[in-house]
Amino acid sequence: MCAPKTLLSVSLQSSPDAVRDVLARVAQTVAAAGQNPTATNNIELAMAEALNNVVEHSFHETAKGQILVEITLDEDVFCISIRHDGTPMPGMRLPEGRPANVGVDSANLPEGGFGWFLIRSLVLDAAYTHRDNWSELVLRFARLPEG
């Protein structure tokens, strides 16, 4: 068995502009590692949801915070870690990610509830831990080369 290879390790501030910049680097990194374009877009989409959730919810009271993103490749699985020193997840666990109820009048559509369903539909698995004032979300994606 091969040891995981680190493809990207980056630190960013908790801002939408920083997230946008890192998302471009994530997409470039997985594409350069042989991920097909559709799967690359799916990783970028899941990462956009996850990172924007961190900025919006974990740092909602302050713009100051550190986020660390690391991508490793272990055989045919991309493992993407998002660590941050913001507010932890409610209940110290990931949301279930059930689909939002959209079978209601448009005035009663939910404001949220779509992101975690989307993330869970795009990943192999997701795990969350919180210790020593740091939260870590680990998302694993299959490496799907073209051909």
C-alpha positions as CSV (number, residue, x, y, z in Angstrom):
1,M,0.0,0.0,0.0
2,C,1.3,3.4,-0.9
3,A,1.5,6.3,1.5
4,P,-0.9,9.2,0.8
5,K,0.7,12.0,-1.4
6,T,0.0,15.6,-0.4
7,L,-1.1,17.5,-3.4
8,L,-2.1,20.9,-1.8
9,S,-1.8,22.5,1.6
10,V,-3.0,26.0,1.9
11,S,-4.1,28.4,4.6
12,L,-6.8,31.1,4.1
13,Q,-8.7,33.7,5.9
14,S,-12.4,33.3,6.4
15,S,-13.7,35.4,3.6
16,P,-15.7,34.8,0.4
17,D,-12.8,36.1,-1.8
18,A,-10.3,33.7,-0.1
19,V,-12.7,30.8,-0.6
20,R,-13.1,31.7,-4.3
21,D,-9.3,31.7,-4.8
22,V,-8.9,28.4,-3.0
23,L,-11.6,26.7,-5.0
24,A,-9.8,27.5,-8.2
25,R,-6.6,26.0,-6.7
26,V,-8.6,22.9,-5.6
27,A,-10.0,22.4,-9.1
28,Q,-6.5,22.8,-10.7
29,T,-4.9,20.4,-8.2
30,V,-7.4,17.5,-8.7
31,A,-7.5,18.0,-12.5
32,A,-3.7,17.9,-12.6
33,A,-3.8,14.7,-10.6
34,G,-5.9,13.1,-13.4
35,Q,-9.5,13.8,-12.3
36,N,-11.9,14.0,-15.2
37,P,-13.7,17.3,-15.8
38,T,-17.1,16.3,-14.5
39,A,-15.7,14.8,-11.3
40,T,-13.4,17.9,-10.9
41,N,-16.5,20.1,-11.1
42,N,-18.3,18.0,-8.5
43,I,-15.3,18.3,-6.0
44,E,-15.3,22.0,-6.6
45,L,-19.0,22.2,-5.9
46,A,-18.9,20.2,-2.7
47,M,-15.9,22.2,-1.5
48,A,-17.7,25.5,-2.3
49,E,-20.6,24.4,-0.1
50,A,-18.4,23.2,2.7
51,L,-16.0,26.3,2.7
52,N,-18.8,28.8,2.4
53,N,-20.6,27.1,5.3
54,V,-17.5,27.5,7.4
55,V,-17.2,31.2,6.5
56,E,-20.9,31.9,7.0
57,H,-21.6,29.8,10.1
58,S,-18.3,29.2,11.9
59,F,-17.1,32.7,11.6
60,H,-20.4,34.5,11.6
61,E,-19.4,36.8,14.5
62,T,-16.0,37.6,13.3
63,A,-14.1,37.8,10.0
64,K,-11.0,36.7,11.7
65,G,-10.3,33.1,11.6
66,Q,-8.0,30.6,10.0
67,I,-9.0,27.8,7.6
68,L,-6.5,25.2,6.5
69,V,-7.2,23.0,3.4
70,E,-5.2,20.0,2.5
71,I,-5.7,17.6,-0.4
72,T,-4.0,14.2,-0.4
73,L,-4.3,11.4,-2.9
74,D,-4.2,7.8,-1.5
75,E,-4.3,5.4,-4.4
76,D,-7.6,6.4,-6.1
77,V,-9.2,8.5,-3.3
78,F,-8.8,12.2,-2.9
79,C,-9.0,13.1,0.8
80,I,-9.7,16.7,1.4
81,S,-9.4,18.1,4.9
82,I,-10.8,21.5,6.0
83,R,-9.6,22.6,9.4
84,H,-10.7,25.8,11.1
85,D,-10.6,27.5,14.5
86,G,-14.2,28.9,14.3
87,T,-17.4,27.8,16.0
88,P,-17.8,24.0,15.9
89,M,-20.8,22.2,14.3
90,P,-23.9,22.2,16.4
91,G,-24.0,19.0,18.5
92,M,-20.4,18.4,17.4
93,R,-21.6,16.3,14.4
94,L,-22.3,16.7,10.7
95,P,-25.9,17.5,9.7
96,E,-27.8,14.5,8.3
97,G,-28.1,16.1,4.9
98,R,-31.7,15.1,4.2
99,P,-33.2,16.7,1.1
100,A,-35.2,19.9,1.8
101,N,-38.9,19.7,1.3
102,V,-39.6,21.6,-1.9
103,G,-43.1,20.3,-2.3
104,V,-44.6,23.4,-0.8
105,D,-45.8,26.8,-2.0
106,S,-42.9,28.9,-3.3
107,A,-43.5,31.4,-0.5
108,N,-42.8,28.6,2.0
109,L,-39.6,27.1,0.5
110,P,-36.9,26.6,3.0
111,E,-34.0,29.0,3.1
112,G,-31.4,26.3,3.7
113,G,-31.2,22.5,3.8
114,F,-29.8,22.0,0.4
115,G,-26.0,22.2,1.0
116,W,-25.4,19.1,3.1
117,F,-27.6,17.0,1.0
118,L,-25.6,18.1,-2.0
119,I,-22.2,17.5,-0.3
120,R,-23.3,14.0,0.9
121,S,-24.4,13.1,-2.7
122,L,-21.0,14.0,-4.1
123,V,-18.6,12.4,-1.6
124,L,-17.6,8.8,-0.8
125,D,-17.9,9.8,2.8
126,A,-17.6,12.7,5.2
127,A,-16.3,12.8,8.8
128,Y,-16.1,15.6,11.4
129,T,-14.1,16.0,14.6
130,H,-13.5,18.8,17.0
131,R,-10.6,19.0,19.5
132,D,-8.3,21.5,20.9
133,N,-10.4,24.4,19.6
134,W,-10.1,23.1,16.0
135,S,-12.8,21.6,13.8
136,E,-11.9,19.3,11.0
137,L,-14.1,18.1,8.1
138,V,-12.7,15.4,5.9
139,L,-14.4,14.7,2.6
140,R,-13.3,11.8,0.5
141,F,-13.9,11.6,-3.3
142,A,-13.2,8.8,-5.8
143,R,-10.5,9.6,-8.3
144,L,-12.2,9.2,-11.7
145,P,-9.8,9.6,-14.6
146,E,-11.0,10.0,-18.1
147,G,-11.2,6.9,-20.2
